[in-house]
Amino acid sequence: MRKLLRFAALILMALAIGSCNLGNRGFQTFNPGNTVEIGQDLTINIVFVGYKQGSGAQQINLDEFKKILPSKYSSVNRIPTVYYLNYKNGEKELSGNSFTYNYNIKFASQGFEDAFFARLNELAQPKPLTLYQESYNCQADLGAGEPCPGDAANISKKITENYWIDAFETEKWLAENASQLGIDPKNYTVFFINWYGRPDFKHHVYVKTDEPDPDTGFNFGELLSSRKMSAWGGSTPDDRQGSAASLSKTARIWFHDLSAGPEAQSDNWDITNADLDGDGKTDYRMPPIWEYGSAKTTYRPFNNLSGDLGRITRYVAINLLFTPSPIYRVAITPHQIPDNLLLNVNFYNDPAAGDQGQALFDASLTTALLKKLQPLNNFTATIRELSYDSQAQCSFESYFTGVSCHSEYALSAQNPGSGADVFIDNLLEMKQPGFFQGSADYEIPIFAYNVAGDIPYLGLADDDWRSGTQSLVYAANNPLAKSRYGYTTTITHEVGHHTALSHPHDGYDSSENKDYGPSNEFYYAWLGDMSNSVMSYIDLTAEFGQFNRDAMNRYLVAAYLNQGNAVLKAMIDAKKLNTGAIPASLREADSQMAEALKSYRALEYEAAVQKAKGAYDAVVAEALKEGVNIRSYWFESYTLEPASRTSALRVAGGFKDADFPINESKALKRRMRP
């Protein structure tokens, strides 16, 4: 979501029961009226390739490394959690997934390293230096137009060569050869790579050049220096499907290479300037491996490689990629979770733009990509055009101008320039007869703006401004961006948010109860974008990767379990269920949910969600048969207060922008880097 987050036993073994415990009431797995967490023990493999154990500046001190690592995690619904008034006191909304981490740490054997780096040499293609390798040499931001003053005095070595290495092929080799080290790549695995110091070392970057933008054909991975990488992972067996290069089975691998680059995404080329985003605070970054131990003047001491790699493991790999928290509630319309979802896409075409935005949107591709993310759901789309009249234009531009275009409503009057006006304008559109198509269980309202003026973002997935429930989706484009972007990846990305996915560069740390993004002490979180996901900002794929699919399946299993618990409680309250005489259909559903949890614990998430949905559907069918009302939708009773009222405003919680330092209105500028 490219926006500012403003406020910032079977049963005993598998479930951590919530504080409000009414007892299982005759069920073995379902627990009517309770919210439960599905607990899971996860093995996290960490493999050091090219690193040596020791206390040297470029060696790994395992004590320093391990003290950063988390032991457990409870995921939260991130934006709904913000709406808890006692958020600062640690109150949060759990999503139903918790983890205990067991670490399997290994140093690769000499034979493994020799074979791996030989493979990198085979893949290496000589290329010119990237703009950001040249920026490193100069210690000047050439991408921003700064002049190169000559070789910088504080760098440890000048980069004079560069090679491109295929990121997917590197990931594939690691997946196919991990067993040599006793590693099962079905488990989440981090490979930390260091080629530097070997006689066969080549300066290099990792590339992915096989997926240009589906609408414009612009090949970000090939054409832009800013898309050259030092990390990658999260590919799926259906990536490069049908080719010899495809993965033969599911692997959950992410690799990170400090001997690659330097690169633009994490800005690790800059070892001189402490504050890159202008907020007066140091932006913590991981420099190239050869800078560790440098005695020259740098923006911070590079003296704790082990701690830095520990930070990457915890705050990037684990929190953001392997076991991330959802940004929204995955249930969408509790307690009856929708099966059929319609993308209700509405285009505003500014006449000055001179074209039709819908010409750059492939609805069939977006729905196919979402089907891969949630294969048990059906996705369809409709497209129509709305008038880009003066009110629509004022409301859209208010996000940037600060003008209140709906001052008759409290939400606009109290929140100028915050996006409230475009929310109000489209909410009023949704209330018009005929807006909803009525052909699906749930419709995602999407408003796409095709404008002539300069705008600083591509899209966002808004909440309801009251409870942190997902609401409207926006996409935007302008003449500058259209040279690279259509609407397909943007809408796919934003609907990914709407259905619960976070970015791979921002998330939540459970032990610290902290929501964070890529700034200040967590600036290096940008490394998470170097992964196979349309949810990243690196524009190298339109797909939802393995980490996305795992996360979504886990969220859905927890939702099916907990919404099933809520439906059963509703049936009990309506006196439609006597737990002393549970119907055979519900007993069978209870057993099926137990099987789902077995699959879940075995990391068989696709099987788990299929079984969990079957169990949940049986519970819903029983409730509907008995006439129990179990569905709610935020829009059905939503009203806008007049300007004289100040209730139910987002500002009522007292949350400030600083609570969530993720200023995504700068997303387009960042992504337009050369």
C-alpha positions in Angstrom: 0.0 0.0 0.0 1.8 3.2 -1.2 0.4 5.5 1.5 1.4 7.0 4.8 0.4 4.7 7.7 -0.9 7.4 9.8 -1.2 6.0 13.3 0.9 4.5 13.4 -2.2 -31.2 22.0 -4.0 -31.8 19.1 -5.6 -28.9 20.6 -3.1 -28.4 23.4 -0.2 -28.7 21.0 -1.7 -26.7 18.2 -3.6 -23.8 19.8 -2.8 -21.1 22.3 -6.2 -20.3 23.7 -7.2 -16.6 24.1 -7.9 -15.0 27.4 -11.7 -15.3 27.0 -12.1 -19.1 27.4 -15.6 -20.5 27.3 -14.4 -24.1 26.9 -14.6 -26.2 23.8 -18.2 -27.2 24.5 -17.9 -30.7 23.1 -15.6 -29.8 20.2 -12.1 -31.2 19.9 -10.6 -28.4 17.7 -13.2 -25.6 17.3 -13.6 -23.5 20.4 -16.9 -21.6 20.1 -16.6 -17.9 21.2 -12.8 -17.9 21.5 -10.1 -16.4 19.5 -7.2 -18.8 19.3 -3.7 -18.7 17.9 -2.3 -21.6 15.8 1.1 -22.2 17.2 3.9 -23.6 15.0 7.5 -24.7 15.7 9.6 -23.5 12.7 13.2 -24.5 11.9 15.0 -21.5 10.5 18.2 -22.6 8.6 21.0 -20.1 8.5 23.9 -20.9 6.2 27.1 -18.9 6.0 28.8 -19.3 2.6 32.2 -17.7 2.2 32.2 -16.4 5.8 34.5 -17.8 8.5 33.8 -18.1 12.2 35.9 -15.9 14.4 36.2 -12.4 15.9 37.8 -10.6 13.0 36.1 -7.6 11.4 34.8 -9.7 8.4 34.2 -12.9 10.4 31.1 -14.3 12.2 30.9 -14.2 16.0 28.0 -16.5 16.6 27.4 -15.1 20.1 26.9 -11.6 18.6 24.8 -13.0 15.8 22.5 -15.2 17.9 21.7 -12.6 20.5 19.8 -10.6 17.9 17.5 -13.5 16.8 14.0 -13.8 18.1 12.7 -16.9 19.9 9.0 -16.4 19.1 6.5 -14.3 17.3 2.7 -13.6 17.4 1.4 -11.9 14.3 -1.0 -9.0 14.5 -3.4 -7.3 12.1 -1.2 -4.3 11.6 -3.6 -1.4 10.7 -6.5 -2.6 12.9 -4.0 -2.8 15.8 -3.3 0.9 15.3 -6.9 1.8 16.1 -6.7 0.4 19.6 -6.6 3.4 21.9 -4.2 1.6 24.2 -1.8 0.7 21.4 1.0 2.5 23.2 0.5 0.2 26.2 1.0 -2.9 24.1 -2.6 -3.8 23.3 -2.9 -5.3 19.9 -5.2 -7.3 17.6 -3.8 -10.8 17.1 -4.3 -12.4 13.7 -4.2 -16.0 14.9 -0.7 -17.2 13.9 2.2 -17.6 16.3 5.6 -19.2 15.9 8.5 -20.6 18.0 11.8 -20.5 16.1 14.5 -23.1 16.3 17.7 -22.2 14.5 19.9 -24.5 12.5 23.1 -22.5 11.9 25.8 -23.9 9.6 29.0 -22.8 7.9 29.3 -24.2 4.3 32.0 -26.7 3.6 34.9 -25.8 1.4 33.6 -28.2 -1.3 30.1 -26.5 -1.2 31.7 -23.1 -1.4 34.0 -24.0 -4.3 31.1 -25.5 -6.3 28.8 -22.5 -5.5 31.3 -19.9 -6.5 32.2 -21.9 -9.6 28.5 -21.7 -10.5 28.5 -18.0 -10.0 31.4 -17.7 -12.4 29.5 -19.7 -15.0 26.5 -17.4 -14.6 28.6 -14.1 -14.6 28.2 -11.9 -17.6 30.5 -8.9 -17.9 28.7 -5.6 -17.9 29.5 -1.9 -17.3 29.5 -0.6 -13.7 26.0 0.3 -12.5 25.3 3.9 -11.7 25.4 3.1 -8.0 28.7 1.3 -8.2 30.0 4.5 -9.7 28.2 6.4 -7.0 30.1 4.3 -4.5 33.4 5.1 -6.1 32.6 8.9 -6.0 30.5 8.9 -2.8 28.1 11.1 -4.7 24.5 10.3 -5.7 24.8 10.2 -9.5 21.3 8.9 -9.8 20.1 12.2 -8.3 22.2 14.2 -10.7 25.1 15.0 -8.3 28.4 15.5 -10.1 31.2 13.0 -9.4 34.1 14.8 -7.7 36.5 11.9 -8.4 37.4 8.9 -6.4 36.4 9.2 -2.8 39.1 9.1 -0.2 37.1 7.1 2.3 36.3 4.0 0.3 38.3 0.9 0.9 38.6 -0.1 -2.7 37.5 1.2 -6.1 35.2 -0.9 -8.2 36.5 -1.3 -11.8 34.5 -4.2 -13.1 31.0 -5.6 -12.9 29.2 -8.8 -13.8 25.5 -9.7 -13.9 24.4 -12.9 -12.2 20.9 -14.3 -12.7 19.2 -14.2 -9.3 16.8 -17.0 -9.9 19.5 -19.4 -11.2 21.5 -18.6 -8.0 18.4 -19.4 -5.8 17.8 -22.5 -7.8 21.3 -23.8 -7.3 21.1 -23.2 -3.6 17.8 -25.0 -3.4 19.1 -28.0 -5.4 22.3 -28.3 -3.4 21.3 -27.4 0.2 20.9 -31.1 1.1 24.7 -31.4 0.8 24.8 -29.4 4.1 22.0 -31.3 5.7 19.6 -28.5 5.0 16.0 -29.1 3.9 15.0 -26.1 1.8 11.4 -26.8 2.6 12.2 -25.0 5.8 12.8 -21.3 5.8 16.4 -20.7 5.0 18.8 -17.7 4.8 22.0 -18.0 2.9 24.5 -15.3 3.8 27.1 -15.2 0.9 30.5 -13.6 0.8 32.6 -14.1 -2.4 35.1 -11.4 -1.5 38.6 -12.6 -0.6 38.6 -15.6 -2.9 41.0 -15.6 -6.0 38.0 -16.2 -8.3 36.0 -13.2 -6.9 34.3 -10.9 -9.4 32.5 -7.7 -8.5 28.9 -8.5 -9.3 25.2 -7.7 -9.0 22.2 -10.1 -9.1 19.6 -9.5 -11.9 16.2 -10.6 -12.9 15.4 -9.5 -16.5 12.7 -11.9 -17.6 9.6 -10.0 -16.6 9.0 -6.6 -18.1 6.0 -4.7 -17.1 3.0 -6.5 -18.6 1.3 -3.3 -19.8 4.2 -1.2 -21.1 6.9 -3.8 -21.8 9.4 -1.7 -19.8 12.1 -4.0 -18.5 13.0 -2.6 -15.1 15.5 -5.4 -14.3 17.5 -5.0 -17.5 17.3 -1.2 -18.0 17.7 0.3 -14.6 20.8 0.4 -12.4 18.5 0.8 -9.4 17.1 -2.7 -9.9 20.4 -4.5 -9.6 20.5 -6.5 -6.4 22.5 -8.0 -3.6 19.7 -10.5 -2.4 16.9 -12.6 -3.8 14.5 -15.4 -2.9 10.9 -16.5 -2.6 10.5 -18.0 -6.1 7.9 -20.7 -6.7 7.8 -23.9 -8.7 5.6 -22.2 -11.3 8.2 -19.5 -11.9 9.7 -20.1 -15.4 7.2 -22.9 -15.6 7.9 -25.5 -18.3 11.6 -24.5 -18.6 14.6 -26.4 -17.4 15.3 -23.5 -15.1 12.2 -23.9 -12.9 12.3 -25.1 -9.3 11.4 -28.8 -9.1 9.7 -28.4 -5.7 8.8 -25.8 -3.1 11.8 -24.1 -1.5 11.7 -21.3 1.0 15.1 -19.6 0.4 16.3 -16.1 0.6 20.0 -15.2 0.0 21.9 -12.1 0.8 25.3 -11.2 -0.5 27.4 -8.4 1.1 30.0 -8.9 -1.6 27.5 -7.9 -4.3 26.8 -4.4 -5.4 26.9 -1.9 -3.9 23.3 -1.2 -4.9 20.5 1.4 -4.8 17.6 -0.3 -3.1 19.2 -0.3 0.4 21.5 2.6 -0.5 24.5 0.7 0.8 26.7 2.5 -1.8 26.7 5.5 0.5 29.1 5.1 3.4 29.5 8.8 4.0 26.2 10.4 4.8 24.2 9.4 7.9 20.8 10.8 7.0 19.5 10.0 3.6 15.8 10.8 4.0 16.3 14.2 5.6 14.6 13.6 9.0 17.7 14.3 11.0 18.3 10.7 12.1 20.9 8.2 11.1 19.7 5.7 8.5 21.3 2.4 9.4 22.6 0.5 6.4 24.9 -2.5 5.7 28.0 -1.5 3.6 29.8 -3.8 1.3 31.7 -6.5 3.1 35.1 -5.0 2.4 34.2 -1.9 4.4 33.9 -3.8 7.6 36.9 -3.0 9.8 37.7 0.2 7.8 39.7 2.8 9.7 38.6 5.6 7.3 35.9 8.2 8.0 32.4 6.7 7.4 29.0 7.7 8.6 29.1 5.0 11.3 31.6 2.5 12.5 31.4 -0.7 10.5 32.6 -2.9 13.3 29.8 -5.4 14.0 29.3 -7.6 10.9 27.8 -10.4 13.1 25.2 -8.1 14.6 24.4 -6.6 11.3 23.7 -10.0 9.7 21.6 -10.8 12.9 19.6 -7.7 12.2 19.0 -8.7 8.6 17.9 -12.2 9.7 15.4 -10.9 12.3 14.1 -7.6 10.9 14.1 -8.6 7.2 14.1 -12.3 6.6 12.0 -13.5 9.6 9.7 -10.5 10.3 9.1 -9.3 6.7 9.5 -12.4 4.5 9.1 -15.7 6.4 6.5 -15.0 9.0 5.1 -11.5 8.4 2.0 -10.0 10.0 -1.0 -9.2 7.8 -1.7 -5.5 7.2 -5.5 -6.1 7.3 -7.9 -8.7 8.6 -8.0 -11.5 6.0 -11.6 -12.4 6.9 -12.8 -9.2 5.1 -16.5 -9.8 5.9 -16.7 -11.6 9.2 -18.0 -14.0 10.1 -18.9 -15.2 6.6 -15.7 -15.1 4.6 -16.3 -14.5 0.9 -15.6 -17.1 -1.7 -16.2 -15.1 -4.9 -14.5 -11.7 -5.1 -15.2 -9.1 -7.8 -12.7 -6.4 -8.7 -15.1 -3.4 -9.3 -12.7 -1.2 -11.3 -13.6 2.3 -12.1 -11.4 4.6 -14.2 -11.3 8.4 -14.0 -9.8 9.7 -17.3 -8.6 13.2 -17.2 -9.3 14.7 -20.7 -5.9 16.4 -20.5 -4.2 12.9 -20.2 -5.2 12.3 -23.8 -5.8 8.5 -23.5 -7.8 5.9 -21.7 -6.2 4.4 -18.6 -8.0 1.1 -19.0 -6.0 0.5 -22.1 -3.1 -0.1 -19.7 -4.9 -2.6 -17.5 -5.1 -6.4 -18.1 -7.9 -7.5 -15.8 -7.6 -11.1 -16.8 -3.9 -11.2 -15.7 -4.7 -9.5 -12.4 -7.4 -12.0 -11.6 -5.2 -14.9 -12.6 -2.4 -13.7 -10.4 -4.8 -13.4 -7.4 -6.1 -16.9 -8.2 -2.5 -18.2 -7.6 -2.5 -16.4 -4.3 -5.9 -17.7 -3.2 -6.6 -20.8 -5.4 -9.8 -21.7 -3.4 -11.4 -18.3 -4.3 -12.8 -17.0 -7.5 -11.7 -13.6 -8.8 -13.5 -11.7 -11.6 -13.4 -8.1 -12.7 -15.6 -5.4 -14.2 -14.3 -2.1 -15.7 -16.2 1.1 -16.3 -15.5 4.8 -16.6 -16.5 7.6 -14.3 -16.6 11.3 -15.0 -13.5 13.1 -13.9 -15.4 16.3 -13.1 -14.2 19.2 -11.0 -15.3 17.5 -7.7 -13.5 14.3 -8.5 -10.4 16.2 -9.5 -10.4 18.4 -6.4 -10.9 15.4 -4.2 -8.1 13.4 -5.8 -5.6 16.3 -5.8 -6.5 17.3 -2.2 -4.1 14.6 -1.1 -1.3 16.8 -2.4 -2.8 20.3 -2.3 -4.2 20.1 1.3 -7.5 21.7 0.0 -10.7 20.5 1.7 -13.1 19.6 -1.1 -15.8 18.1 1.1 -15.7 20.5 4.1 -19.3 19.7 4.8 -18.1 16.4 6.4 -16.1 16.2 9.6 -13.6 13.7 8.1 -12.5 16.3 5.5 -12.7 19.3 7.7 -10.5 17.7 10.4 -8.1 15.9 8.0 -7.2 18.2 5.2 -4.6 16.9 2.7 -4.7 13.4 4.2 -6.6 11.5 1.6 -9.9 12.0 3.4 -11.5 13.8 0.5 -10.8 11.2 -2.1 -12.1 8.6 0.3 -15.3 10.6 0.8 -15.8 11.3 -2.9 -15.6 7.7 -3.8 -17.6 6.6 -0.8 -20.4 8.8 -2.1 -20.0 7.2 -5.5 -20.3 3.8 -4.0 -23.6 4.8 -2.4 -25.1 5.5 -5.9 -27.6 3.0 -7.2 -26.0 0.4 -9.5 -22.5 0.8 -8.3 -22.2 -2.7 -6.9 -22.6 -5.4 -9.5 -24.2 -7.9 -7.1 -22.6 -10.9 -8.9 -20.1 -11.8 -6.1 -19.9 -12.4 -2.4 -17.7 -9.3 -2.0 -16.7 -6.5 -4.3 -13.4 -4.6 -4.0 -14.0 -1.0 -4.9 -11.1 0.2 -7.1 -10.7 3.7 -8.4 -8.0 4.3 -11.0 -6.9 7.8 -11.9 -5.5 8.5 -15.3 -4.3 12.1 -14.9 -2.1 14.6 -16.7 -0.5 16.3 -13.7 2.5 15.2 -11.7 1.5 12.9 -8.8 3.9 11.3 -6.2 2.4 7.8 -5.9 1.1 4.9 -7.9 -1.6 3.6 -5.6 -2.8 2.8 -2.1 -5.2 0.5 -0.3 -7.1 2.6 2.2 -8.8 1.6 5.5 -12.2 2.8 6.7 -10.9 5.6 8.8 -12.6 4.1 11.9 -11.6 0.6 12.7 -8.7 -0.2 10.4 -10.8 -2.3 8.1 -9.7 -2.4 4.5 -12.0 -0.2 2.3 -11.1 1.4 -1.0 -8.3 0.8 -3.4 -6.7 3.5 -5.6 -4.4 3.3 -8.5 -2.9 6.3 -10.3 -0.7 7.1 -13.3 0.6 10.1 -15.1 2.6 10.8 -18.3 6.0 10.4 -16.7 5.1 7.1 -15.0 3.3 5.7 -18.1 6.6 5.3 -19.8 7.2 2.4 -17.3 4.0 1.5 -15.5 0.6 0.4 -16.5 -2.2 -0.3 -14.0 -2.0 -4.1 -13.9 0.9 -4.5 -11.4 -0.3 -1.5 -9.3 -3.9 -2.9 -9.0 -2.5 -6.4 -8.3 -0.3 -5.0 -5.6 -3.0 -2.9 -4.0 -5.5 -5.8 -4.0 -2.8 -7.9 -2.4 -2.8 -5.3 0.4 -6.6 -5.3 0.5 -6.6 -9.1 1.0 -4.1 -8.7 3.9 -0.5 -8.8 2.5 2.1 -6.3 3.8 5.2 -5.1 1.8 8.4 -7.0 2.1 10.0 -3.8 3.4 7.8 -2.9 6.3 6.2 -5.0 9.1 6.0 -5.8 12.7 8.4 -7.1 15.4 6.5 -9.1 17.9 8.9 -9.2 20.8 9.4 -5.4 20.7 5.7 -4.8 19.8 7.0 -2.4 17.1 5.7 -1.6 13.6 8.5 -0.4 11.5 9.4 0.6 8.0 12.6 1.3 6.0 13.9 4.4 7.8 16.2 5.4 10.5 17.4 2.3 12.5 15.6 0.0 10.0 16.6 1.7 6.8 18.1 -1.6 5.6 14.6 -3.1 5.6 14.6 -2.1 2.0 16.5 -5.3 1.5 13.3 -7.2 1.8 12.2 -5.8 -1.6 14.8 -8.0 -3.2 12.4 -10.9 -3.2 10.0 -12.5 -5.7 6.9 -10.5 -4.9 4.6 -8.0 -6.6 4.3 -6.5 -3.1 7.9 -5.1 -3.4 8.9 -1.8 -4.9 11.5 -3.3 -7.2 9.2 -4.0 -10.1 10.7 -7.3 -11.2 7.7 -9.5 -11.1 3.9 -9.3 -11.2 3.6 -12.6 -9.2 2.9 -13.3 -5.6 5.9 -15.4 -4.5 6.3 -18.3 -2.2 6.5 -16.1 0.9 3.3 -14.3 0.0 1.5 -17.6 -0.7 2.6 -19.2 2.6 1.6 -16.1 4.6 -1.8 -15.9 2.9 -2.5 -19.6 3.5 -1.6 -19.3 7.2 -3.8 -16.2 7.6 -6.7 -18.0 6.0 -6.3 -21.1 8.1 -6.4 -19.0 11.2 -9.4 -17.0 9.9 -11.4 -20.1 9.0 -10.8 -21.5 12.4 -11.6 -18.3 14.3 -14.5 -17.3 12.2 -15.8 -20.8 12.6 -15.6 -20.3 16.3 -17.5 -17.1 16.0 -20.2 -18.7 13.9 -20.6 -21.6 16.3 -21.0 -19.0 19.2 -23.6 -17.2 17.2 -25.5 -20.4 16.7 -25.3 -21.2 20.5 -26.5 -17.7 21.3 -29.4 -18.0 18.9 -30.2 -21.4 20.5 -29.7 -23.1 17.2 -26.9 -25.4 18.5 -27.0 -27.6 21.5 -23.5 -28.6 22.3 -24.7 -31.6 24.1 -25.9 -32.9 20.8 -23.6 -31.7 18.1 -24.8 -32.6 14.6 -22.8 -35.1 12.6 -21.9 -32.5 10.0 -20.2 -30.3 12.7 -18.4 -33.2 14.2 -17.0 -34.1 10.8 -16.0 -30.4 10.3 -14.3 -30.5 13.7 -12.2 -33.5 12.6 -11.4 -31.9 9.3 -10.1 -28.8 11.0 -7.9 -31.0 13.2 -6.5 -32.5 10.0 -5.9 -28.9 8.7 -3.8 -28.1 11.7 -1.7 -31.2 11.2 -1.0 -30.1 7.6 -0.3 -26.6 8.8 2.3 -27.8 11.4 4.0 -29.8 8.6 4.3 -26.6 6.4 1.8 -28.1 4.0 0.0 -24.8 3.9 -1.9 -25.4 0.7 -3.4 -28.6 2.0 -4.1 -27.0 5.3 -6.1 -24.1 3.9 -8.1 -26.5 1.7 -9.1 -28.6 4.7 -9.7 -25.6 6.9 -12.0 -24.0 4.4 -13.9 -27.3 4.0 -14.4 -27.4 7.8 -15.4 -23.8 7.9 -17.8 -24.1 5.0 -19.6 -26.9 6.8 -20.1 -24.7 9.9 -21.4 -21.8 7.8 -23.8 -24.1 5.9 -25.2 -25.3 9.2 -25.6 -21.8 10.5 -27.3 -20.6 7.3 -29.6 -23.6 7.4 -30.7 -22.5 10.8 -31.2 -18.9 9.8 -28.3 -17.4 11.8 -27.1 -14.0 10.5 -23.3 -14.2 10.4 -22.1 -11.7 7.8 -21.0 -8.1 8.3 -19.6 -5.5 5.9 -18.1 -2.2 7.0 -19.9 -0.3 4.2 -23.4 -1.4 4.9 -24.0 1.0 7.8 -21.2 3.5 7.1 -22.3 7.2 7.5 -20.3 10.4 7.2 -20.7 12.8 10.1 -21.3 16.5 9.3 -18.5 19.0 10.0 -20.1 19.9 13.3 -19.2 16.4 14.6 -15.8 15.1 15.5 -16.6 11.6 16.4 -15.2 8.5 14.7 -12.3 10.3 13.2 -9.0 8.7 12.6 -7.4 11.5 14.7 -9.4 10.6 17.7 -6.9 7.9 18.7 -4.2 10.5 19.0 -1.8 8.7 16.7 0.8 10.8 14.9 2.6 10.3 11.7 5.8 9.5 13.6 4.2 6.3 15.0 4.6 4.7 11.6 7.6 6.1 9.8 6.6 4.7 6.3 6.1 7.7 4.1 4.9 6.0 0.9 3.8 9.1 -0.9 7.5 9.2 -2.0 7.2 5.8 -3.6 7.0 6.9 -7.2 10.0 9.1 -6.9 12.0 6.3 -5.4 10.9 3.9 -8.0 11.7 6.3 -10.9 15.4 6.0 -10.0 17.6 5.5 -13.0 
